[in-house]
Amino acid sequence: MALIHHTTLTPTKLELLAAWLPTRPWYVGGAREPELTKVGGFRLDDPDGEVGIEFMVVTDASGETPVSYHVPLSYRGAPLDGADQALVGTTEHGVLGKRWVYDGTHDPVVVGQLLAFLQGRAEAQAQGLSDTPDPTVTGYFTGAGVSAEVASVAVTDGQHGTAVVVETVAGSLTLQVTRTLPTPEQQAPGIDTSEAQGHVTAGWRLPDGSEVRAPFVLVGDTVR
């Protein structure tokens, strides 16, 4: 199990994301500087203990209507080869030293553990606690013959989400990562859950303190 260090990060995760989010095609805040609050998420453990894996939800309150974004992140002690375009930024960790923070959709370790979770071979962990499973994060996968040993990933950002085509040693599939999360009055834009082969569903807090759930990841073929 990954050990959560309650220490400093300079710059913080939210500061890194405030600079990075406006560069994404699925960011709807225009030219405004984001005003971010962390409102949910969960972790997965790297079996080798080298890569931190977090699926974070942040709410941007800079516009007239708050918008919540789902951001998978990986934390590494050295640069990830060939992933310069996926770098969110670097930060100084109070215990671990310099960390490279990546968009997790590009990181094969993140994708591999996400596949393991979908197939019931990994357990979601609480976002801010060590050795504490989070049973509120649910998932299933109806397919077969797909390994968590990732050979390559091809990532396409769309208006509302990110399509990750995953090649493994035993087959391939497409993960649709929701980025702009729906309000309770909305359906997740561009997502047809009835045709999904699998999903990862989790919750986050709304500005009024209530909680809502939606698919964070769907297994399917449509680039949104």
N, C-alpha and C positions, 0 to 999 in steps of 0.2 A: 504494500500500500504506500502511496505517496505521502510524504510528510509535509504538512502545511506549515510554513514558517510565518508567524505573525511579526512582520518586520517592515522596513521601509522599502519603497521602490521610487527611484528618481530617474526620469519622470514616472508618474503613476500610470497605471493602465488607462485610466480615463483620459489623462492628458495625451497619451499616445493615440488613443482612439479619436479624440477630438480633432487631431490633425489629419488622421487617416480616413475617417468616414467620408468627408466631403469629396474625396477622390474616387469614391465608388459609384458605379452607374445606378445602383439601387438606393442611394442616399437621396431623400426627398426634401432635404432642408435648404436647397439652393445655396446661395453664397453666404448664408448666415453661419457664424461660428457655433458649433453644437454646444449645448448646455446639458451635460450628460450625468445621469445617475444610474448606478448599477441596481437592477431590480430583479435579478434572478439568474438561474443557470445551474450547471452541474459540472462534474469532472469525470474523466475516465483515467485509469491508471495505465501508464506504460509498463509492460511486464519487465522491461530491462531497467526501469528506474531512471532513464536519462532525459526523457522529454516530459514536460508538464503539459497537460491537456485540459483545456477548459472550454465549455460552451457557455458564453456569457450573454446575458440580455441587458442592454442599456436603453434607457429612455432619454430622448432628446426633447427638451422643453423649450427650445429656442423659437419655435414657431407658435402659431395660434393654437394648434392642436398637437399635443405630445405624440411622438412617434417612437415605437419601440423597435429595436434592431437586435437580431440574433447574430452573434459574432463568435464562431469557433476560433480559438487561439491555441498556438503551441509556444512553449517556452523552452529555449535551448541554450546550452552553455557554450555553443560554437555555431557559426553560420551553417545553414543548410545548403548544401551544394546545389547550384542551379535554381535557387528560389529567390533571387534578388527581387523579382517583381512582386513577391508575396510578403516582403518584409514590412511589418507594421512600424517597427522601430526598435531601438535598443534601450535598455534600462539598467540601472545599477541596483542590484538586489542586496539588501543589508546583510545577508548571510552567504548567498551563493555567488555574489559578484556580478559581472556583466552578463546580461541575458539578452538573447536575440528573440524577439517576439514576432511570430509569423501568423498570417491568415491560415488557419488550420486546414482549410479545404485543400491547400497545396501540399500539406505535410503528410507523407505516406504513413507515418506512425499514427497520426490522428485518424486518418481514414481507415487504417487497419483495425484500430481499436473500436471505431464506430461500427465496422462490419462485425467484429466480435460481439459487440453489444446487441446488434440486431439479431444475431444468431444465438443469443443466450449464453455466450461464452465469456462475457465480461459484465461487470456490475457497475451501474452508475453510482458515483460518490457525491456526497454533500460538497457544496462549493467551497465552504470555508472551514471544514473540519477534517482532521486526519482520521483514517480508518473508520469512516462512517458512511455506510451505504445510503442512497437516496431512493427509496422505493416509489416515490411519486413520479419518477421518470420511467416511462413505459416504452416498450418497443416490441415489434415482431417482424418476421421476415418469412414469406411464403415460398421463396425460391430455394433451390438446392444447388450444390456443386460449386459454390463460391467460397474461396478461401479468404482468410484475413491476411495472408501473405501477399502484400501489394507489390506488384511489379512496376506499375506506373499509374499516374493520375493525369487527366486532362481537364482543365478547369475553364468554364465559360461563365462569366458574370452577365446576368440579364437585368431587366428593369426591376424585377421584384425578388430575384434570388440567384442562386449559383448552381449550375449543373456540374457535377463531378463524375466524369466517366472513369471508372476504375477497372484496370486490368489486373487480375490476380493470376496465380499459377494454376487456378482451376476454372477460370471463366471471367466474365466481365458483367458489369451492371452500371447503371447510372443512379447517382444519389442527387436528389433535388433538395438543396439546402435553402430553407426559407430565411429571408433576410429582414424584410419589413413585416413585422408581426401584426396580425389583425387586432382591431379593437373588438369588444364583445358584440358590437352591432354588425361586424363585417365577417365575411368569409375570407380566408387567406387568399390574396390575389394570385390568380394564375394557377391555383392548385386544385386538382380534382382527386380528392382522397379516395373516391370509389374505385379508381383504376390503379391505385398504388399496390405494389407487391409487398410493401412493408412500410414501417414508419418508426420515428422516434418522437414521442410527444412529451412535453414538459410544461411547466407553468412559470409565470412571472407575476409581479405585483404591478397593479395599475396606480396612477397618481393618487386615487382616492383610498388606497390601502387594500382594496379587494384583489383577489387573485383570479387569473384566467389561464386557460390552457389552449394549446394549439400544436399542430405538427411542426417540429423544428426541422425534421428531415423526412423526405419521402423517397421510396425506391420506385423509380419510373424512368420514362424515356423522353419526356418533353422538356426542351430548353425554354425557360421562361424569360 
